[in-house]
Amino acid sequence: MLTGKHIIGFQQKSTTSDTFQATDPQTGKLLPTHFAEGSAADVNAAVELARNCFDKYRNAPHSKRAAFLEAIADEILALGDALIQRAMQETGLPKPASPANAAEQWDS
């Protein structure tokens, strides 16, 4: 589900009340979700968290890094059609064959 907030660390937040909306390029209509504009504070918080995690991640065994990235991929694929539909609305691109087929292409 789209909330329009930034995910910084494990928290969804926005430090500004300024928002924007995506536009469907095929219709010119605004899409319903309002997204928070990022502030310097948001960027600084994300950079600080990334900086604090970088050495631990860099020094982790390749198998742990791979598992981490695969977990992220699984979460993205679990969004299924909702993510695909939104991407289609924002880009005007056609629907791909299927998310399962896309995942299979990367597994081979």
C-alpha positions in Angstrom: 0.0 0.0 0.0 1.3 3.4 -0.9 1.5 5.8 2.0 3.4 8.6 0.3 5.9 8.8 3.2 9.6 8.1 3.2 10.9 4.9 4.8 14.0 5.9 6.8 15.4 3.1 8.9 12.3 1.2 9.9 10.0 4.2 10.1 7.6 5.8 7.7 7.8 9.5 8.1 7.9 12.9 6.5 9.3 16.0 8.1 7.5 18.4 5.8 3.9 18.9 4.9 4.7 19.7 1.3 3.5 16.9 -1.1 3.3 16.1 -4.8 1.3 13.7 -6.9 2.2 11.6 -9.9 0.4 12.1 -13.2 -0.9 9.4 -15.5 0.8 10.3 -18.8 -1.9 8.6 -20.8 -4.8 10.7 -19.3 -3.0 13.7 -17.8 -4.9 13.1 -14.5 -3.3 13.2 -11.1 -3.0 9.9 -9.3 -4.6 9.8 -5.8 -1.6 9.3 -3.5 0.1 12.4 -2.2 3.9 11.9 -1.7 5.9 13.8 0.8 8.6 16.0 -0.5 12.0 15.1 0.9 13.6 17.7 3.2 17.3 18.1 4.0 16.5 16.5 7.4 15.1 13.4 5.7 18.2 13.1 3.5 20.6 13.6 6.4 18.8 11.0 8.5 18.9 8.5 5.6 22.6 9.2 4.9 23.5 8.9 8.6 21.7 5.5 8.9 23.4 4.3 5.7 26.8 5.4 6.9 26.3 3.6 10.2 25.4 0.4 8.5 27.8 0.4 5.6 30.9 -1.3 7.2 28.7 -4.0 8.8 27.1 -4.7 5.4 30.4 -4.5 3.5 32.1 -6.9 5.9 29.2 -9.4 5.9 29.8 -12.7 4.1 28.6 -12.7 0.5 26.0 -15.3 1.4 24.4 -13.0 4.0 24.4 -10.0 1.5 22.8 -12.2 -1.1 20.1 -13.4 1.4 19.5 -9.7 2.3 19.0 -8.7 -1.4 16.8 -11.8 -2.1 14.6 -10.8 0.9 14.2 -7.4 -0.6 13.3 -8.9 -4.0 10.8 -11.2 -2.3 9.1 -8.2 -0.7 8.9 -6.4 -4.0 7.5 -9.4 -5.8 4.9 -9.9 -2.9 3.4 -6.5 -3.8 2.3 -8.2 -7.0 -0.2 -6.5 -9.3 -0.6 -3.4 -7.0 3.0 -2.4 -7.8 2.7 -3.3 -11.5 -0.6 -1.3 -11.8 0.9 1.7 -10.2 4.1 1.6 -12.3 1.9 1.4 -15.4 -0.2 4.4 -14.3 2.9 6.5 -13.6 4.8 5.5 -16.8 2.2 4.7 -19.4 4.1 1.4 -20.1 2.2 -1.8 -20.8 1.9 -4.6 -18.3 4.7 -7.1 -18.4 4.0 -10.8 -19.1 3.9 -11.7 -15.3 5.9 -11.0 -12.2 6.6 -14.7 -11.8 8.1 -14.9 -15.3 10.3 -11.9 -14.5 11.6 -13.6 -11.3 12.3 -16.8 -13.2 14.4 -14.9 -15.7 16.7 -13.7 -12.9 16.9 -17.2 -11.3 18.3 -18.8 -14.5 
